[in-house]
Amino acid sequence: MAFTLALSFLLLLTLSSPSLSQQSQYSSDEEFHEELVVRPLAGDHVNTYFQFTTRWHYGNRNNLYHTQLTPRVIAEILQTYDVKELHISLTQGLWRYETWGYPIVEATGGAELWAWFSARNLSSDNVNKQWMQLSNVFSGVLCSSLNFVDNTNSIAPKHMFRPQFMRSQSQAGNASSEQQYVRYATLPREIVCTENLTPWKKLLPCGSASGLATLLNSGYVHNTKYHSLGLKVRTLCDTDDANNCIVELTQTANLVYDLKLLEQSNTDFSLRRLFGMGLNGYCELASSSKIYVQRNEQGERFQLVPPPQDVVTSTRGGYTVQYAVYDMQQLFAGQGARLFNIAWVGAKDNPNGRKDRQLSLPPIYAHRYLLGNGQKRGRIATEISNTHYEPLPVVLLELIPWYVHAYLHTLRIRIKAQRRHEYDQTEELPFKLLHYAPGKQRELPTHLEIGFMLPAQSSALITIEVDYLLLKWLEYPPDANHGHYIGAAVISTQLPMGRNYTALPLEGHLFKDSFNASRASYTLTLRTEALIVSLPTPDFSMPYNVICLACTVVALAFGPIHSVATKLMIVERQTTIPRNLLRKLFHKLTNRKRKEAATAPETVDQKKEQENQQEKEQEQLLDKQQACDKQAHM
């Protein structure tokens, strides 16, 4: 009974936050905050988390077109497509939960997006159309391939994602007319590059001209071991006043640097070493600009230069963390242009200061892999481990593409203790929750959601058998032999303690809101690895060889015949004299030889004619002499 209540609490979790009237009053309609969190990790890794938050208190305006700090495209999308909440992430790499703990913002490899739609008289068909249009719009805004989101890779989760926006009291009273719909899609093949970073920075009030965004250089961002760009938009309305609403835009950049890849001779590093430059100031439009550096755990190995302005100790769920705080507005309050840099220097007096502190495993983590061999059948296996001393409720979401057929009757959940190495075939966990929507070829993916209680200090293996479909030849991507992707599984749970938990509370919007934010339980959502399936692939080289051979034969057979039948042979004489001296001499010599060869027959004939004429003349002279002699004798 206790397990069922805990699972129900996880699935029916709603947002219980104080009204906006109890929060701090804003002096202006719009405000902007920029934050940077630096966390040294195990294995000579460093995590840098950027968060830029823009909040617009738009009140009872009929339209959201006149903005100052909030990008107008974001405000227009909220009003045009009835979007109350939107999450987009573009990620390259894999987050290592066992050694790095939990990130502040979860993301999976490739592109991931989901959105909540809410409006009066809104139907599911209308939401499907708006979902496609929304993804196409942000495909242009972020210069990504979100336009490939369609019905073949989109689902409507039933239990996984809970809304983080707040409805007004009037909307809550008209729940029958105010419908809420959620859509979720992933594109695991998406690659994050500079084309995504540049438009993402253009959404900031200061862009990349000043502030913490100047550290995000593409040459250093994309050389990291893990980098993720995030975009979150939600509408927050007061439960007592329907006209008291806020549009909140949060842009995040989560990076993990490997100091060994930076050619570091030691573990010392600095902001200039990580990002290629220091800070030249803060964004003039920002209400606050702060840098937080974690000092305990792996941060104990280093000394900060210069020393921080303040040190904050936060205890959350029995987990204590210390942060050094640097306020950029105070540091750049004086006159004069300068660069600001923070260096992490290893302690010289501590011989063991450079060694990594042995961290305990997080309460829950997961892995995913494929079983079986061949290109016809296989099994998808997801392993979830619970290192906590209490059972945890778990909800698993699977989005299996249409070219992989999953069989529900083969779904099994086997369990084993952590001290054992193999799973027992007879020990299975019962389902507390099951939602299954079968896929349809070339139209719909397979949607699977299961819920169960994971016992303390044990691991569960969820397996399901699948068949691989033979695609049509036009459905294969250009790199068909690389394989086809299956998106990561999404796992949600409720943690009774805050160990390694760094996510922001739902009612907060700044990183400082997570300080001393203890709760009865902490909602955790994590992602597994994406899978690459090798589908049956035809030999695409054979048509290529046939085409090449046929074209060669046609060219050899048709070319000469066409050339002989259509071309006219004309001998051209070289009329131009070359300008080079050596070529001129060669040209003269060749011309002389040609002339001599051409005039040689003519000289022989002339000589023969001359000889004949001389003989004739001699004969005529002899005849004249004879005639003269006869006259003399007479």
Buried (B, 14 or more C-beta within 10 A) or exposed (E): EEBEEBBBEBBEBEEEBEBBEEBEEBEEBBBBBBBBBBBBBBEBBBBBBBBBBBBBBBEEBEEBEEBEBBBEEBBBBBBEBBBBBBBBBBBBBBBBBEBBBBBBBBBBBBBBBBBBBBBEEBEEEBBBEBBBEBBBBBBEBBBBBBBBBEBBBBBBBBBBBBBBBBBBBEBEEEEEEBBBBBBBBBBBBBEBBEEBBBEBBEBBBBBBEBBBBBBBBBEBBBBBBBBBBBBBBBBBBBBEBBEBBBBBBBBBBBBBBBBEEBEBEEBBBBBBBBBEBBBBBBBEBBBBBBBBBBBEBBBBBBBBEEEBEEEBEBEBBEBEBBBBBBBBBEBBEEEEEEEBBBBBBBEEEEEEBBEBEEBEBBBBBBBBEBEBEEEEEBBBBBBBBBBBEEBBBBBBBBBBBBBBBBEEEEBBBBBBEEEEEEBEEEEBBEEBBEBEBBBEEEEBBBBBBBBBBBBEBBBBBBBBBBEBBEBEEEEBEEEBEEBBBBBBBBBBBBBBBBBBBBBBBBBBBBBBEBBEBBBEBBBBBBBBBBBEBBBEBEEEEEEEEEEEEEEEEEEEEEEEEEEEEEEEEEEEEEEEEEEEEEEEEEBEEEEEEEEEEEEEEEEEEEEEEEEEEEEEEEEEEEEEEEEEEEEEEE
